[in-house]
């Protein structure tokens, strides 16, 4: 066992040869490297599989032995300053390593087919392998400096991956936005690291926790300064995990390829912030007010992410806001001190969200090969619908992931989310009500995504103010009923008759003119991706190499929740995850909670499952074709048929829709306040530099020029003029010397 821990340092470096060899190969043997490009995908999967096997072995030993192993070696020694590098193997490290490797392997297998037609296939796998290396280095780090180094490498890789199709203006802007937003949090993280080193004199977690706890116990530190340093450390996690108010980069990050979105949202970049807070929880838990701040940010993010997902038309952006909301649940749990439930939800959400993103990628991949479907339309759920009979395997996998995220038993996320909701009732009833309500919103928007994508063609009739009936398509399908499909002679164009929109989704199906203006005349890098692909008249199921990861992730989604189900051991009900996390829980001086009464558990689960079913029922009522007959909406019509009442109803729904679709206007706020202020300051500085600084310099030159020009005309070349000027000056100085002309006269 000891030998296994001693070789754990190789975990981050195993995937590193892939980007190095690809770079060397493209420099020395470019043709051969490109021709053997599938070999690099196989090598990436093989090396990450080795890390997965090693991580699995470490995890099993962690469960059996409950040990924490750390090894460090000195890197820099200078008087009293010592900087050490090393690795730390504890339950948190083994959990994160398992998530990164298992999800990473599935994404790499999936990407081999998804990116097969892309011109930058090798660059993609090079970035992905380096991303895995950076994240594995982050989770095995033993001190704050080492974490910060890999933290920045993760940020760099995310910048490269989000802007993978960098010739697209939207992708280029998205990666810059993610980079700048994360710089705000990273700067706070760096200041917090420096602050705690100034307090404790150590970067090592073990020494840092021990020294700081002693200082707090003896009241030898300033509580205000300590709280400020803790908030700065937390700012790094806020930016990386897309927590309010630094969440604005996350939906724009969907401009990258879908496998990248799956990896970022499931087990890497956004999980890094949760990992950092979990790693530093022994530090945060003894600092006044910081735990309340963490839980407050978490609950705000939970609600905000759910409301912003309600009206999204882009399937990936809807899932992105879902990720934001679920990360808020994890942050809320950490702020409440529920270490185990936060990590449990991190595990279950990682597999469920990876399944959903890869499922959405399979949908997008199928839509992009349909004649007449340009890549910029393939992610719009409004233009989908009726895909069930064309992609049945993808539909089933997506449904499993949707039900899991909704918290439907016995799927994975039910166990973890229900545990967080139960803990929140003990922590704060207000937070619990918000978290419980958001569970219903989660079920609503997830089933909205599912029904708009796979069911579609919902025909709903409402009466307008004149008493006439207007036909509304809540989900406009070009495959099913309710739409007219016209194919031109060359079979290159699909047209559809769009009915007049009204009611709640009045604006949802109107084209985004601003997006059209931004994209008009701009090159689309995906055209390279599809130039050699076959085109079809209808969507079709993805290849086996894309379906295999989906099926594996379905199994994870079905059974990974068993980690948190209590099993009877020696008269105690203790789940596997609690036993796994025992060393970390003991470090927090907490006790594992025994669940001995299944009746109490089921009673607590009724409320969370009920609100989830209510959200599903409401989404089905609005979007499922079974409710498309006019008679089912008599109640709604009776409520809104009166003019003033309907006007108020429409205004309310439009306000809710605009709030959600326009991202709560936070992007506008940041653009006008922060970006506008910076631009104004830059323009003022530019004006000062051009008109004042350059003006003085240029003014001296101009004055010198005109002075020289004036002196030039004094010298006419006539000796008599020179003598006259000379004797005139001599006479004046002579008269001054004799005092004939007083000096005051000249002054």
HELIX and SHEET records of a PDB file:
HELIX    1   1 UNK A    2  UNK A    6  1                                   5    
HELIX    2   2 UNK A    8  UNK A   13  5                                   6    
HELIX    3   3 UNK A   16  UNK A   28  1                                  13    
HELIX    4   4 UNK A   30  UNK A   35  1                                   6    
HELIX    5   5 UNK A   37  UNK A   65  1                                  29    
HELIX    6   6 UNK A   91  UNK A  114  1                                  24    
HELIX    7   7 UNK A  121  UNK A  139  1                                  19    
HELIX    8   8 UNK A  144  UNK A  162  1                                  19    
HELIX    9   9 UNK A  169  UNK A  200  1                                  32    
HELIX   10  10 UNK A  205  UNK A  217  1                                  13    
HELIX   11  11 UNK A  223  UNK A  240  1                                  18    
HELIX   12  12 UNK A  249  UNK A  252  1                                   4    
HELIX   13  13 UNK A  253  UNK A  255  5                                   3    
HELIX   14  14 UNK A  258  UNK A  266  1                                   9    
HELIX   15  15 UNK A  269  UNK A  279  1                                  11    
HELIX   16  16 UNK A  281  UNK A  284  1                                   4    
HELIX   17  17 UNK A  290  UNK A  308  1                                  19    
HELIX   18  18 UNK A  315  UNK A  335  1                                  21    
HELIX   19  19 UNK A  339  UNK A  368  1                                  30    
HELIX   20  20 UNK A  375  UNK A  377  5                                   3    
HELIX   21  21 UNK A  381  UNK A  383  5                                   3    
HELIX   22  22 UNK A  392  UNK A  406  1                                  15    
HELIX   23  23 UNK A  412  UNK A  427  1                                  16    
HELIX   24  24 UNK A  429  UNK A  450  1                                  22    
HELIX   25  25 UNK A  451  UNK A  455  3                                   5    
HELIX   26  26 UNK A  503  UNK A  505  5                                   3    
HELIX   27  27 UNK A  513  UNK A  519  1                                   7    
HELIX   28  28 UNK A  526  UNK A  530  1                                   5    
HELIX   29  29 UNK A  544  UNK A  559  1                                  16    
HELIX   30  30 UNK A  560  UNK A  564  5                                   5    
HELIX   31  31 UNK A  576  UNK A  580  1                                   5    
HELIX   32  32 UNK A  582  UNK A  587  1                                   6    
HELIX   33  33 UNK A  598  UNK A  623  1                                  26    
HELIX   34  34 UNK A  625  UNK A  627  5                                   3    
HELIX   35  35 UNK A  630  UNK A  633  5                                   4    
HELIX   36  36 UNK A  634  UNK A  640  1                                   7    
HELIX   37  37 UNK A  643  UNK A  661  1                                  19    
HELIX   38  38 UNK A  663  UNK A  665  5                                   3    
HELIX   39  39 UNK A  666  UNK A  670  1                                   5    
HELIX   40  40 UNK A  671  UNK A  675  3                                   5    
HELIX   41  41 UNK A  676  UNK A  687  1                                  12    
HELIX   42  42 UNK A  688  UNK A  693  3                                   6    
HELIX   43  43 UNK A  694  UNK A  714  1                                  21    
HELIX   44  44 UNK A  719  UNK A  738  1                                  20    
HELIX   45  45 UNK A  743  UNK A  746  1                                   4    
SHEET    1   A 2 UNK A  69  UNK A  78  0                                        
SHEET    2   A 2 UNK A  81  UNK A  89 -1                                        
SHEET    1   B 2 UNK A 459  UNK A 463  0                                        
SHEET    2   B 2 UNK A 469  UNK A 473 -1                                        
SHEET    1   C 2 UNK A 485  UNK A 487  0                                        
SHEET    2   C 2 UNK A 494  UNK A 496 -1                                        
SHEET    1   D 2 UNK A 567  UNK A 569  0                                        
SHEET    2   D 2 UNK A 572  UNK A 574 -1                                        
END                                                                             
